[in-house]
Amino acid sequence: MPSADTAAPTGAVDSVPAETDPESTRLRPGQAGYRRMTLALFAAGLAAFGLLYATQALLPTISADLGVPADHASWTVSGATVGLALAVLPLSAVSERYGRRRVMTVALGVAVGLALLLPLAPSLGWLIALRVVQGAAIAGVPASAMAFLSEEVRAKALVGAVGLFVAGNSIGGMSGRILTGWVTEAWGWRAALAAVAATSLLCVVAFCVLAPRARHFTPQAASPRALARTVRGHLGNALLLRLYAIGLLFMTVFGSVYTVIGYRLTGDAFGLSQGLAGSVFVIYLVGTASSTAAGRLTARLGRRGALYLAIGTASTGLLLSLSGRLAVVIAGLVLITAGFFAGHVVASGAVSGTVTTGRAQAAALYQMAYYLGSSLGGAVGALAYRAAGWGATAAFALAALALAACVTLYATRRAVRESRATATTVAAG
């Protein structure tokens, strides 16, 4: 498969020469450099995903303050994820030229700068427009992070390192939503967005201080033609296509559930305050645990076995969420969150481990699918809720999980056929 790389340019780059045996010099658990890398990526995840979903817990308040329905307000979330999905592939190509660490630093800085403008947005249209641009800036983090880890961390430690990065994503998403919920209750949604901007700035500073310089990055001149060849090659890989589909479908479920759940919790069914409804996002800690456990699950059950478990867990959670009892709904959200993060880590880690060239583009294509799923889930889930309530949103999410199960089952049956064909060939030989 051709790479998007053509020639190494001269000049200052975000790297230092690699040793003769690259694997022996890559970071491994127990090393100070590994700890700095994982902490830096954890901080980047906190900032990026706290910013990306900053308005999600505020949607009921934004709807009430600006006089707009749920499916209109939901575009303050879906617009950001659309911006990210559209920008992630071009920024992955930029990271091939200028370095993963540098692209992540600039992306986070721009995203925080835009976050400081959000509280000043005079209308829903302006708020959505700023969020789209902010999402495009945030794209520099997922466009570079997986490739950064793949290049600098030993292969055997990669799933664990990816799990810690995703854990940072989940904690960033959780803390941003909880913070905005309580600040909104006290001072309004504009003050809540300002608070997220301030905390994200601290995380960006931590990333800049902690992130080690790249040792195994080789800068490459960006060529649109070579990039197109690499993308075509990845899209022609059946395994990668299945992984992209699974990422999209899992995120469709997650986007629909967490975009709409605030309306249900603050509505007549439960009547929670904005602060209490935002506090429900503490459930993201379950995602942190399931993200870090995904490597052990994959080792024990295999990739497809771990995906089946994730799909079953999330589906059970969706069924529980139909209950009229708050405790049962919360239990359902716990299972949805655990299943989603486990499935996401397994799929995204498999993408990083499948390719040997064009890693940034392979990861970027996964991120495109993933965040298009978020946009689809948020928009369609909100439309379903407006039309027929929570039951319609849950049914839409269950349909997405059923499709994910079909994709995984197809992969299982194909693997069985290939194994039997190989066994037959060996026996005949």
Secondary structure, DSSP 8 states (H G I E B T S, - for coil): ---SB-----S--SB----SSHHHHSB-TTSHHHHHHHHHHHHHHHHHHHHHTTTGGGHHHHHHHHT--HHHHTHHHHHHHHHHHHHHHHHHHHHHHH-HHHHHHHHHHHHHHHHHHGGG--SHHHHHHHHHHHHHHHTHHHHHHHHHHHHHB-GGGHHHHHHHHHHHHHHHHHHHHHHHHHHHHHH-HHHHHHHHHHHHHHHHHHHHHH---BSS-----B-HHHHHHHHHHHHT-HHHHHHHHHHHHHHHHHHHHHHHHHHHHHSTTT---HHHHHHGGGGHHHHHHHHHHHHHHHHHHHHHHHHHHHHHHHHHHHHHTT-SSHHHHHHHHHHHHHHHHHHHHHHHHHHHHH-SS-HHHHHHHHHHHHHHHHHHHHHHHHHHHHHH-HHHHHHHHHHHHHHHHHHHHHHHHHHHHHHHHHHHHHHH-
